[in-house]
Amino acid sequence: MTDALVKYRNIWQHKPVLRLLYDDFFERIANSVVDGPTLELGGGIGNLREKIPALISSDIQFAPWLDLVADAQKLPFAANSLSNIVMLDVLHHVEFPSLLFREAARVLRENGRIVMVEPGISLGSTLFYRVLHHEPVVMNADPLAEGAPDRHRDPYAANQAIPTLLVGRDSEAFHAKFPEFRIVDTHWFSFVAYPCSGGFKPWSLVSEAVARRILWAEKKLERWCGRLFGFRLLIVIEKRTNGPLP
């Protein structure tokens, strides 16, 4: 178990505003899955089980509360054995997302889903993510690049732009490369409460009570303002066929 996971778990336990906001993330993921076996990638400190009790939780790093250690780019599951793959803040850390999608195409059943919540680079969030967040935003990257994974790569290495590129500029390329998949939902949300909470930093600019009120207002507005100002992006990808992989 890494020192980072211990640190994050401690912050989680002592920061109610963080738990409030992530409970919203977890609920959005849980509401988007289909019935059947569900694998979590990047399980981290292991809290998604609060919403999906039968979850198989995995991470590339060991922790005693996880079910297995697994690389998202090479999954230890049989073909057509899973109904869902879920992840929170994972895709933008994966070295070669194409390998993840190829594995997902193999292990998911027909009508199975990949459901994820990731950073969303919008007009309202770009300054925060580029200037105030420690992870880079590289908008000219190729989210479908191929390569051999580096076993010694830092698991926290990242490009926050990857999810936005995947469902935006490169969505046609994604569907051409993975014809068995369709991006069936992209939903932008989270405006003020999330950045003001400080995330997994020890500080927060808002209390839990204030964040709860802000979150209520944000949910009323996200339908109209999400794409312009959202800090978060829910992506749902569905497998449409069990035919041969490309």
C-alpha positions as CSV (number, residue, x, y, z in Angstrom):
1,M,0.0,0.0,0.0
2,T,1.4,3.4,-1.0
3,D,1.8,6.4,1.3
4,A,-0.5,8.3,-1.1
5,L,-3.4,6.0,-0.5
6,V,-2.9,6.2,3.3
7,K,-2.9,10.0,3.0
8,Y,-6.0,10.1,0.9
9,R,-7.9,7.7,3.2
10,N,-7.1,9.9,6.2
11,I,-8.3,13.0,4.4
12,W,-11.5,11.2,3.4
13,Q,-12.2,10.2,7.0
14,H,-11.7,13.8,8.3
15,K,-13.3,15.9,5.5
16,P,-17.1,15.6,5.4
17,V,-17.4,18.1,2.5
18,L,-15.2,15.8,0.4
19,R,-17.5,12.8,1.2
20,L,-20.5,14.8,0.2
21,L,-19.2,15.7,-3.2
22,Y,-17.9,12.2,-3.9
23,D,-21.2,10.7,-2.8
24,D,-22.7,12.6,-5.8
25,F,-20.1,11.2,-8.1
26,F,-20.7,7.7,-6.8
27,E,-24.4,8.0,-7.2
28,R,-24.1,9.2,-10.9
29,I,-21.9,6.2,-11.6
30,A,-24.3,3.7,-9.8
31,N,-27.3,5.1,-11.7
32,S,-25.6,4.5,-15.0
33,V,-24.6,0.8,-14.7
34,V,-26.6,-2.2,-15.9
35,D,-27.3,-5.4,-13.9
36,G,-24.5,-7.9,-13.5
37,P,-20.9,-8.2,-12.4
38,T,-19.2,-4.8,-12.1
39,L,-15.4,-4.2,-12.0
40,E,-14.0,-1.0,-10.6
41,L,-10.7,0.2,-12.0
42,G,-8.6,2.5,-9.8
43,G,-10.4,1.7,-6.7
44,G,-8.0,3.8,-4.6
45,I,-9.3,4.1,-1.1
46,G,-12.3,1.9,-1.8
47,N,-15.4,4.0,-1.3
48,L,-17.5,3.3,-4.4
49,R,-18.8,0.2,-2.6
50,E,-21.1,2.5,-0.7
51,K,-23.3,2.7,-3.8
52,I,-22.5,-0.6,-5.6
53,P,-22.2,-3.2,-2.8
54,A,-21.2,-6.2,-5.0
55,L,-18.4,-4.3,-6.7
56,I,-15.2,-6.0,-7.6
57,S,-12.7,-3.3,-6.6
58,S,-9.2,-3.2,-8.2
59,D,-6.3,-0.9,-8.5
60,I,-2.8,-1.0,-9.9
61,Q,-1.5,-0.5,-6.3
62,F,-2.1,-2.9,-3.5
63,A,-4.4,-2.0,-0.6
64,P,-6.0,-4.4,1.9
65,W,-9.6,-3.2,1.2
66,L,-9.3,-3.9,-2.5
67,D,-10.2,-7.3,-4.1
68,L,-7.3,-7.5,-6.6
69,V,-4.4,-5.7,-8.1
70,A,-4.8,-5.2,-11.8
71,D,-3.6,-3.0,-14.7
72,A,-6.5,-1.5,-16.6
73,Q,-4.5,-2.2,-19.8
74,K,-4.4,-6.0,-19.2
75,L,-7.4,-7.3,-17.2
76,P,-7.4,-10.7,-15.5
77,F,-10.9,-11.6,-16.6
78,A,-12.4,-14.0,-19.2
79,A,-14.1,-12.8,-22.3
80,N,-17.7,-11.7,-21.9
81,S,-17.5,-12.0,-18.1
82,L,-18.4,-8.5,-16.9
83,S,-21.5,-6.3,-17.2
84,N,-19.8,-3.0,-16.2
85,I,-16.4,-1.4,-15.8
86,V,-16.6,1.7,-13.6
87,M,-14.0,4.2,-12.7
88,L,-13.6,7.6,-11.1
89,D,-10.6,9.7,-12.1
90,V,-8.8,6.9,-13.8
91,L,-8.9,7.3,-17.6
92,H,-6.7,10.4,-17.5
93,H,-4.1,8.4,-15.6
94,V,-3.9,5.5,-18.1
95,E,-0.8,5.5,-20.2
96,F,-2.5,4.0,-23.3
97,P,-6.3,4.3,-23.1
98,S,-6.7,2.3,-26.3
99,L,-5.4,-0.8,-24.5
100,L,-8.0,-0.3,-21.8
101,F,-10.8,0.0,-24.4
102,R,-9.5,-3.1,-26.2
103,E,-9.6,-5.1,-22.9
104,A,-13.0,-3.7,-22.1
105,A,-14.3,-4.9,-25.5
106,R,-13.0,-8.3,-24.7
107,V,-14.3,-8.7,-21.1
108,L,-17.7,-6.9,-21.4
109,R,-20.9,-8.7,-22.3
110,E,-23.2,-7.5,-25.0
111,N,-24.9,-4.2,-23.8
112,G,-22.2,-4.0,-21.1
113,R,-21.0,-0.5,-20.1
114,I,-17.9,1.5,-19.2
115,V,-19.0,4.2,-16.8
116,M,-16.7,6.9,-15.6
117,V,-16.5,10.3,-14.0
118,E,-13.5,12.3,-15.0
119,P,-12.2,15.9,-15.2
120,G,-13.9,17.9,-17.9
121,I,-12.1,20.7,-19.6
122,S,-14.7,23.4,-20.3
123,L,-14.7,27.2,-20.6
124,G,-15.3,27.5,-16.9
125,S,-12.8,24.9,-15.7
126,T,-9.8,25.3,-18.0
127,L,-8.1,28.0,-16.0
128,F,-8.4,26.1,-12.7
129,Y,-7.1,22.8,-14.2
130,R,-4.3,24.5,-16.1
131,V,-3.1,26.9,-13.3
132,L,-4.3,25.7,-9.9
133,H,-4.3,21.9,-10.4
134,H,-1.0,19.9,-10.3
135,E,-1.9,17.5,-13.2
136,P,-1.2,18.7,-16.7
137,V,-3.7,19.6,-19.4
138,V,-2.3,18.7,-22.9
139,M,-5.0,19.3,-25.5
140,N,-3.0,18.3,-28.5
141,A,-2.5,14.7,-27.1
142,D,-3.8,11.6,-28.9
143,P,-6.2,9.8,-26.5
144,L,-6.1,6.7,-28.8
145,A,-2.3,6.4,-29.0
146,E,-0.8,2.9,-29.0
147,G,2.3,1.6,-27.3
148,A,3.8,-0.8,-24.8
149,P,3.0,0.1,-21.2
150,D,6.0,1.2,-19.0
151,R,6.0,-1.0,-15.8
152,H,7.9,1.7,-14.0
153,R,5.6,4.6,-14.9
154,D,4.3,6.7,-12.0
155,P,0.6,5.5,-11.6
156,Y,-0.3,9.2,-10.8
157,A,1.1,10.5,-14.1
158,A,-1.8,12.1,-16.0
159,N,-3.2,14.2,-18.7
160,Q,-6.5,15.7,-17.6
161,A,-7.5,16.5,-21.2
162,I,-7.9,12.9,-22.3
163,P,-11.6,12.4,-21.4
164,T,-12.6,15.7,-23.0
165,L,-10.7,14.8,-26.1
166,L,-12.2,11.4,-26.3
167,V,-15.8,12.5,-26.3
168,G,-15.1,15.7,-28.3
169,R,-12.5,16.2,-30.9
170,D,-11.7,12.5,-31.2
171,S,-15.1,10.9,-30.7
172,E,-15.3,9.9,-34.4
173,A,-11.9,8.4,-34.3
174,F,-12.9,6.4,-31.2
175,H,-16.0,5.0,-32.8
176,A,-14.0,4.1,-35.9
177,K,-11.3,2.3,-33.9
178,F,-13.7,0.5,-31.6
179,P,-16.9,-0.1,-33.7
180,E,-18.3,-2.3,-31.0
181,F,-18.6,0.7,-28.6
182,R,-20.9,3.7,-28.7
183,I,-20.6,6.7,-26.4
184,V,-24.2,6.8,-25.3
185,D,-24.0,9.6,-22.7
186,T,-21.8,12.5,-21.8
187,H,-23.0,14.7,-19.0
188,W,-21.1,17.8,-17.8
189,F,-21.7,18.9,-14.2
190,S,-20.0,20.3,-11.0
191,F,-19.3,24.1,-11.1
192,V,-18.3,25.8,-7.8
193,A,-18.6,23.3,-5.0
194,Y,-15.9,20.9,-6.3
195,P,-13.0,23.4,-6.8
196,C,-13.9,25.3,-3.6
197,S,-13.8,22.0,-1.6
198,G,-10.1,21.6,-2.4
199,G,-10.7,17.9,-3.4
200,F,-8.2,15.7,-1.5
201,K,-6.2,18.7,-0.2
202,P,-6.5,19.2,3.5
203,W,-8.2,22.6,3.1
204,S,-11.7,23.6,1.9
205,L,-13.2,27.1,1.2
206,V,-16.7,25.9,2.0
207,S,-18.3,23.9,4.8
208,E,-20.3,20.8,4.3
209,A,-23.5,22.7,4.9
210,V,-22.7,25.4,2.3
211,A,-21.5,22.8,-0.2
212,R,-24.8,21.0,0.1
213,R,-26.7,24.1,-0.8
214,I,-24.4,24.9,-3.7
215,L,-24.6,21.3,-5.0
216,W,-28.4,21.5,-4.9
217,A,-28.3,24.7,-7.0
218,E,-25.7,23.2,-9.4
219,K,-28.0,20.2,-10.2
220,K,-30.7,22.6,-11.2
221,L,-28.4,24.4,-13.6
222,E,-26.2,21.7,-15.1
223,R,-28.6,20.8,-17.8
224,W,-28.2,24.3,-19.3
225,C,-24.7,25.3,-18.2
226,G,-22.8,22.1,-17.8
227,R,-21.0,22.0,-21.2
228,L,-19.8,25.6,-20.7
229,F,-18.8,25.6,-17.1
230,G,-18.7,22.0,-15.8
231,F,-15.6,20.8,-14.0
232,R,-16.7,17.1,-14.2
233,L,-17.7,14.8,-17.0
234,L,-19.8,11.6,-16.8
235,I,-19.1,9.3,-19.7
236,V,-21.1,6.2,-20.5
237,I,-19.9,3.9,-23.3
238,E,-21.9,0.8,-24.3
239,K,-20.9,-2.4,-26.0
240,R,-23.3,-3.0,-28.8
241,T,-22.1,-6.4,-30.3
242,N,-20.3,-9.5,-29.3
243,G,-18.8,-9.9,-32.8
244,P,-15.1,-10.2,-33.6
245,L,-12.9,-7.5,-32.3
246,P,-11.2,-5.3,-35.0
